[in-house]
């Protein structure tokens, strides 16, 4: 692979006009010697998105027409992509300075990698940094299921592997990006790089917050891969791993949507608590016993124990404005 491979960034878009200019600027302002192609696959937005896209002239490839959702939008965008490296970026998330150089260096350092993923910050609508993630090491099917999931907004994949796996699957539309990295990792491992490369925008309208499909889609992702020989022959869960993983997912993703729904699921698992793995035990206790204990602790003490969130400006996360 050349030192600075060509990159195609596909941006599926739907009514994120208040954010998408930031996403585009964070790509256009990258100090990257290689070619960067930006493709916006908009699903017929009815807000200011189209006006924002028009303002960028010929610096983008874009269209706005009704589609069948996230996977369909990405598939249409990838069909137009010509870069050796492919990134799928959300229209409300954005890159940090040096992200593309860090990606290229990562592929140089790990030439066997099918994809590269960097660190991320998450921010709320007020610009407060609510969290960060910066995993290390090789990315395999096992690490995706039991350790960390490569974030879509901080991941770059060799286009040939994206195409070899058939692209994103509508059968698992809610976790199609996770499913994509999961399948590619069966064919070629991914690798985390130490650089922070992207920012994840938290807001109430995200699919992560509003959808009840996460848990069943993740299960389907695993089952479909195990049924297909080119994936199933390389990695499959034991019965015990499956029991722990599915329990963890059920409580975790139900709780993200509504903790009141997750609590009885977790309570039902308490009698067999010691038969689960440490990670699943923590999830069960976190959704059942811990909320009860928190009620016994004064609110002022709880607030004092929580870290004060940093502002985006303090970490130069607003670099795209300059």
C-alpha positions as CSV (number, residue, x, y, z in Angstrom):
1,X,0.0,0.0,0.0
2,X,1.3,3.5,-0.8
3,X,2.2,5.8,2.0
4,X,-0.9,8.0,1.7
5,X,-3.6,5.8,0.1
6,X,-6.6,7.4,-1.5
7,X,-9.6,7.6,0.8
8,X,-13.3,7.7,0.2
9,X,-15.5,8.9,3.0
10,X,-19.2,7.9,2.7
11,X,-21.6,9.9,4.8
12,X,-25.2,8.6,5.1
13,X,-27.4,11.5,5.9
14,X,-30.9,12.3,7.1
15,X,-32.0,15.6,8.6
16,X,-28.7,16.4,10.4
17,X,-28.3,19.8,8.7
18,X,-27.2,21.4,12.0
19,X,-24.2,19.0,12.2
20,X,-23.2,18.0,8.7
21,X,-21.2,21.1,7.9
22,X,-18.9,20.3,10.8
23,X,-18.5,16.8,9.5
24,X,-17.6,18.0,6.1
25,X,-15.2,20.7,7.3
26,X,-13.4,18.1,9.5
27,X,-12.6,16.2,6.3
28,X,-11.8,19.1,4.0
29,X,-9.4,20.6,6.6
30,X,-7.3,17.5,7.1
31,X,-3.6,17.9,6.4
32,X,-3.4,14.8,4.2
33,X,-1.3,14.5,1.1
34,X,-3.4,11.7,-0.4
35,X,-6.6,11.9,-2.3
36,X,-9.8,12.3,-0.3
37,X,-13.2,11.7,-1.9
38,X,-16.4,12.8,0.0
39,X,-19.7,11.1,-0.9
40,X,-22.9,12.2,0.9
41,X,-25.8,9.8,0.5
42,X,-28.7,11.8,1.7
43,X,-32.1,10.2,2.2
44,X,-34.2,13.2,1.1
45,X,-33.7,15.5,4.1
46,X,-36.4,18.0,4.8
47,X,-34.3,20.3,7.0
48,X,-31.4,22.6,5.9
49,X,-29.1,19.7,4.8
50,X,-29.5,20.2,1.1
51,X,-28.7,23.9,1.4
52,X,-25.5,23.1,3.3
53,X,-24.5,20.5,0.7
54,X,-25.0,23.0,-2.1
55,X,-22.7,25.5,-0.4
56,X,-19.7,23.2,-0.8
57,X,-19.9,23.3,-4.6
58,X,-17.9,20.6,-6.4
59,X,-15.9,19.6,-3.3
60,X,-18.3,16.8,-2.7
61,X,-20.3,14.1,-4.5
62,X,-23.8,14.1,-3.2
63,X,-27.5,13.5,-3.8
64,X,-30.7,13.8,-1.9
65,X,-33.4,11.2,-2.6
66,X,-35.5,8.8,-0.5
67,X,-33.8,5.6,0.4
68,X,-34.5,2.6,2.6
69,X,-32.4,3.7,5.6
70,X,-28.8,3.6,6.8
71,X,-27.6,0.4,5.0
72,X,-29.2,1.4,1.7
73,X,-27.6,4.9,1.9
74,X,-24.2,3.5,2.7
75,X,-24.5,0.9,-0.1
76,X,-25.3,3.6,-2.6
77,X,-22.4,5.7,-1.4
78,X,-19.9,2.8,-1.5
79,X,-20.9,2.0,-5.1
80,X,-19.6,5.5,-6.1
81,X,-16.4,5.2,-4.1
82,X,-13.0,4.9,-5.8
83,X,-10.6,5.1,-2.8
84,X,-8.4,2.3,-1.7
85,X,-9.5,3.0,1.9
86,X,-13.1,3.4,2.9
87,X,-14.6,5.3,5.8
88,X,-18.3,5.5,6.8
89,X,-18.8,8.7,8.8
90,X,-22.1,9.7,10.4
91,X,-23.4,13.1,9.4
92,X,-23.4,14.2,13.1
93,X,-19.9,13.0,14.0
94,X,-16.6,14.4,12.9
95,X,-12.8,13.8,12.6
96,X,-10.0,15.3,14.6
97,X,-6.9,16.9,13.0
98,X,-4.4,14.4,11.8
99,X,-6.9,11.6,11.7
100,X,-6.1,10.6,8.1
101,X,-2.4,10.8,8.5
102,X,-2.7,8.6,11.6
103,X,-4.8,6.1,9.6
104,X,-2.2,5.9,6.8
105,X,0.6,5.4,9.3
106,X,-1.5,2.7,11.0
107,X,-1.8,0.8,7.7
108,X,1.9,1.2,7.1
109,X,2.7,-0.2,10.6
110,X,0.2,-3.1,10.3
111,X,0.2,-4.1,6.7
112,X,-1.8,-7.2,7.4
113,X,-4.7,-5.2,8.9
114,X,-8.1,-5.2,7.2
115,X,-9.1,-2.1,9.0
116,X,-7.7,0.5,11.4
117,X,-9.5,2.1,14.3
118,X,-8.5,5.1,16.5
119,X,-9.6,6.7,19.7
120,X,-12.7,8.8,20.1
121,X,-14.3,11.5,22.4
122,X,-18.0,11.7,22.9
123,X,-19.7,15.1,23.5
124,X,-23.1,16.3,24.5
125,X,-25.0,19.1,22.7
126,X,-23.4,21.7,25.0
127,X,-19.9,20.6,24.0
128,X,-19.1,18.8,27.2
129,X,-16.8,15.8,26.8
130,X,-18.8,13.0,28.3
131,X,-16.4,10.2,27.7
132,X,-13.5,8.9,25.7
133,X,-12.2,5.5,24.4
134,X,-8.8,4.6,23.2
135,X,-8.4,0.8,23.0
136,X,-5.1,-0.9,22.0
137,X,-4.1,-4.1,20.2
138,X,-5.4,-6.3,17.5
139,X,-9.1,-6.5,16.6
140,X,-10.5,-10.0,16.2
141,X,-14.0,-11.5,16.2
142,X,-13.5,-12.3,19.9
143,X,-12.3,-8.8,20.9
144,X,-15.3,-7.2,19.1
145,X,-17.7,-9.4,21.1
146,X,-16.1,-9.4,24.5
147,X,-13.9,-6.3,24.8
148,X,-14.5,-3.3,22.6
149,X,-16.3,-2.5,19.4
150,X,-14.5,-0.4,16.8
151,X,-16.5,2.9,16.5
152,X,-17.8,3.5,13.0
153,X,-16.8,7.2,13.1
154,X,-13.1,6.3,14.0
155,X,-12.6,3.3,11.7
156,X,-11.0,3.0,8.2
157,X,-11.3,-0.2,6.2
158,X,-9.5,-1.5,3.0
159,X,-12.2,-1.2,0.4
160,X,-11.4,-4.6,-1.0
161,X,-12.4,-6.3,2.3
162,X,-15.6,-4.2,2.5
163,X,-16.5,-5.5,-0.9
164,X,-15.3,-9.0,-0.3
165,X,-17.7,-9.4,2.6
166,X,-20.6,-8.0,0.5
167,X,-20.9,-4.7,2.3
168,X,-23.3,-3.9,5.0
169,X,-26.3,-6.2,5.5
170,X,-29.9,-5.1,5.8
171,X,-30.7,-8.1,7.9
172,X,-28.8,-6.5,10.8
173,X,-29.5,-2.9,9.9
174,X,-29.3,-1.5,13.5
175,X,-25.7,-2.9,14.0
176,X,-24.7,-3.0,10.4
177,X,-21.4,-1.3,11.1
178,X,-20.5,-3.6,13.9
179,X,-21.4,-6.6,11.7
180,X,-19.2,-5.2,9.0
181,X,-16.1,-5.0,11.2
182,X,-17.0,-8.4,12.7
183,X,-17.1,-10.1,9.3
184,X,-13.9,-8.4,8.0
185,X,-12.1,-9.4,11.2
186,X,-12.7,-13.0,10.3
187,X,-10.8,-12.5,7.0
188,X,-8.1,-10.1,8.2
189,X,-7.5,-8.7,11.7
190,X,-8.0,-5.0,12.4
191,X,-5.7,-3.0,14.6
192,X,-6.2,-0.1,17.0
193,X,-3.9,2.9,16.8
194,X,-3.1,5.2,19.7
195,X,-4.2,8.5,18.1
196,X,-7.6,10.1,19.0
197,X,-9.2,10.5,15.5
198,X,-12.9,11.3,15.9
199,X,-15.7,12.8,18.0
200,X,-19.0,11.2,18.6
201,X,-22.0,13.5,19.0
202,X,-24.5,12.4,21.6
203,X,-28.1,13.6,21.2
204,X,-31.6,12.3,21.9
205,X,-32.5,11.3,18.4
206,X,-29.7,8.8,17.9
207,X,-30.6,5.3,16.8
208,X,-28.6,4.0,19.8
209,X,-31.1,5.7,22.1
210,X,-34.4,5.1,20.4
211,X,-34.2,1.6,18.8
212,X,-35.2,-1.7,20.4
213,X,-33.5,-3.7,17.6
214,X,-29.9,-3.7,19.0
215,X,-30.1,-6.9,21.0
216,X,-31.9,-9.1,18.4
217,X,-29.7,-7.7,15.6
218,X,-26.5,-8.4,17.5
219,X,-27.6,-12.0,18.1
220,X,-28.5,-12.3,14.4
221,X,-25.1,-11.0,13.5
222,X,-23.4,-13.8,15.4
223,X,-25.7,-16.5,14.2
224,X,-25.5,-15.5,10.5
225,X,-21.7,-15.6,10.6
226,X,-21.6,-19.0,12.3
227,X,-23.9,-20.3,9.6
228,X,-21.6,-19.1,6.8
229,X,-18.6,-21.5,6.4
230,X,-16.1,-18.8,5.5
231,X,-16.7,-17.1,8.9
232,X,-18.0,-20.0,11.0
233,X,-15.0,-22.1,10.2
234,X,-12.7,-19.5,11.7
235,X,-14.5,-18.4,14.8
236,X,-17.6,-19.6,16.8
237,X,-18.8,-19.3,20.3
238,X,-19.0,-22.1,22.9
239,X,-22.4,-22.6,24.5
240,X,-21.1,-21.0,27.7
241,X,-19.7,-17.9,25.8
242,X,-23.0,-17.5,24.0
243,X,-25.0,-17.7,27.3
244,X,-22.8,-15.0,28.9
245,X,-22.7,-12.8,25.8
246,X,-26.4,-12.8,25.1
247,X,-27.3,-12.1,28.7
248,X,-24.9,-9.2,28.8
249,X,-26.3,-7.8,25.5
250,X,-29.9,-8.2,26.6
251,X,-29.5,-6.2,29.8
252,X,-27.1,-3.7,28.3
253,X,-29.1,-2.7,25.3
254,X,-32.5,-2.9,27.0
255,X,-31.1,-0.6,29.7
256,X,-29.8,1.9,27.2
257,X,-33.3,2.3,25.9
258,X,-35.2,2.0,29.2
259,X,-33.6,1.0,32.5
260,X,-37.1,0.2,33.9
261,X,-37.3,-2.6,31.3
262,X,-33.8,-3.9,32.0
263,X,-34.1,-4.2,35.8
264,X,-36.5,-7.2,35.9
265,X,-34.4,-9.0,33.4
266,X,-31.3,-8.5,35.6
267,X,-33.2,-9.5,38.8
268,X,-34.2,-12.7,37.1
269,X,-30.5,-13.6,36.6
270,X,-29.5,-12.9,40.2
271,X,-30.1,-16.5,41.5
272,X,-27.5,-17.8,39.0
273,X,-25.2,-14.8,39.4
274,X,-22.1,-16.8,40.2
275,X,-22.5,-19.0,37.1
276,X,-21.8,-16.0,34.8
277,X,-18.5,-14.5,33.8
278,X,-17.2,-11.5,35.7
279,X,-18.2,-9.1,32.9
280,X,-21.8,-10.4,32.8
281,X,-22.0,-10.4,36.6
282,X,-21.1,-6.7,36.6
283,X,-23.8,-6.0,34.1
284,X,-26.4,-7.9,36.1
285,X,-25.5,-6.2,39.3
286,X,-25.3,-2.8,37.6
287,X,-28.9,-3.1,36.5
288,X,-30.4,-4.6,39.6
289,X,-28.6,-4.0,42.9
290,X,-26.5,-0.9,42.2
291,X,-29.5,1.4,41.5
292,X,-30.9,0.4,44.9
293,X,-27.6,1.2,46.6
294,X,-27.4,4.6,45.0
295,X,-30.7,5.5,46.5
296,X,-29.1,5.1,49.9
297,X,-26.3,7.6,49.1
298,X,-27.0,11.3,49.4
299,X,-27.4,13.0,46.1
300,X,-24.8,15.7,47.0
301,X,-22.2,13.0,47.7
302,X,-23.0,11.3,44.3
303,X,-22.6,14.5,42.4
304,X,-19.3,15.2,44.2
305,X,-18.0,11.8,43.2
306,X,-18.7,12.5,39.5
307,X,-15.9,14.0,37.4
308,X,-16.4,17.5,36.0
309,X,-16.7,17.1,32.2
310,X,-14.2,18.9,30.1
311,X,-15.3,21.3,27.4
312,X,-14.6,20.6,23.7
313,X,-12.7,23.9,23.5
314,X,-10.3,22.7,26.2
315,X,-9.3,19.7,24.1
316,X,-9.3,21.6,20.8
317,X,-12.2,19.5,19.5
318,X,-13.6,22.6,17.8
319,X,-10.5,22.8,15.5
320,X,-12.7,22.5,12.4
321,X,-13.9,26.1,13.0
322,X,-10.5,27.7,12.4
